[in-house]
Amino acid sequence: MAGSRLPPEKLKHAMSLSRFMLRSQVIKLYRDMMRIVYNVKDLDQRKALIDFIRHDFKCNKHVEDEIQPTRGPTQLLKIGMDV
């Protein structure tokens, strides 16, 4: 028997391999940014950065374009060097 073992209603929501890989890159970027921000000594500045990152990711949660996150790692390096 060839084909998928998943019921048709679950197949509608299955993501492609490229989408899965992109999702994992975005999650890694979020975690890396949070790890760097937690090293900020000033509590008010740390909270502002955490709120900014969370807000930015929530606003872009429903973006459907499958572009590579190119600006994020560059900004991450800049934040890390400033800390």
Residue pairs with C-beta under 8 A, 6 or more apart in sequence:
4 11
6 14
15 23
18 66
19 66
22 66
22 68
22 69
25 68
25 69
26 57
26 69
29 69
29 72
29 73
29 76
30 53
30 57
32 76
33 53
33 72
33 76
33 79
34 50
34 53
36 76
36 79
36 80
36 83
37 46
37 49
37 50
37 53
37 79
38 46
39 83
40 46
40 49
40 83
49 79
